[in-house]
Amino acid sequence: MIEILPADNKKTFKEFLEFPYNLYSNSSCWVPPLLNDVKNQFSPKNPFFKHAEVAPFIAKIKGKTTGRIAAIYNEAHINFHGENAGFFGFFDCVRSSQIAGALIDRTSEWHRKKGMEILRGPFNFSTNEECGLLIDGYESPPKVMMPYNFPYYRGLLEDCGFAKAKDLFAYTLEVPERLPEKTYRVAGLIEKNKITVRPINLKSFDKEMAVFKNIYNSAWEKNWGFLPMTDEEIEHMAKKLKPLIIPELALIAECKGEAVGFMMLLPDFNYVLKKLNGRLSALGILKTLWHSRKIKDLRLLILGIKEGFRRQGVDAFLLIEGLKAVRKKGYEKVEFSWILEDNYPVQKIVEMVDGRLYKTYRIYEKRI
């Protein structure tokens, strides 16, 4: 007998939060997030909840938790895209199509009552956060702010009637001494002294985040799944990212004083999280300080160029300047993620610098 219970009290929400730590306890690739970070994500203080509603559920058999899911109603998405789409995220389940089906059915029912016609995911909670189901590239742990799941998850969702909505690609690159010559030729398209590149100024962090928002809304507006972020959401995200940001790896391209491009590389903090098992005790803080010095990988989280300045070599210029700092600080690998499967201009840029496709994530959807 499968029970699907709302995780709406202290006991059931604790089970919702802790379930994946038990499920993945023997996995060498899953990276346990900090429990408090996940808990805070569901806090009413998260500005996401000013335009969204989330209902977490757990599956139980004979009192034992066997799965979890969160139903996500995002009014901002409905208004921006004009479609009655509901979402799901935080999906974890033992290898059972029956249990997965029961979780999806409960989520679908919740969304139908709100007038939704499509169920899409996984998103934790939107495309502005961790999203996608890993369908290829299980051999290595995910980079910072990227998901991981068992290979059988794909079958669970497809058994529930889900089909592909969109694939997201992750590329990897071993840091070279020099980028391919084509990169420098493309950067050479820029008129002399027209474009300059500078590191982000952490002392004026709020102003720099306003610059980022302006570029983000221009650069990604036409991308599939794009959702503009509010000022409060930008501020909320910035507070989480600021401790990880290295100014020399967060670069702004300017044209005559106008910010036209933004690139951010983040150290792969998952290397540290793997050692902490979800909890940051006093000892955990010492571990964090110790292991953070050993991080050798980066994730290129953001590379965006404003409309009107694309295909002019700005992206190549940012990559060239970024490589200087990456090599100076001794990093060894960079992941470019995520990139839409049909975002061919960005794929060409990554392939131009010899990036290799090594992981694929899938967004699923079905009619409900």
Secondary structure, 3 states (H helix, E strand, C coil): CEEEEECCCHHHHHHHHHHHHHHCCCCCCCCCCCHHHHHHHCCCCCHHHHCEEEEEEEEEECCEEEEEEEEEEEHHHHHHHCCCEEEEEEEEECCCHHHHHHHHHHHHHHHHCCCCCEEEECEECCCCCEECEEEECCCCCCCCCCCCCCCCHHHHHHHCCCEEEEEEEEEEEECCCCCCHHHHHHHCCCCCCCEEEEECCHHHHHHHHHHHHHHHHHHCCCCCCCCCCCHHHHHHHHHHHHHHCCHHHEEEEEECCEEEEEEEEEECCHHHHHHHCCCCCHHHHHHHHHHHCCCCEEEEEEEEECCCCCCCCHHHHHHHHHHHHHHHCCCCEEEEEEEECCCHHHHHHHHHCCCEEEEEEEEEEEEC
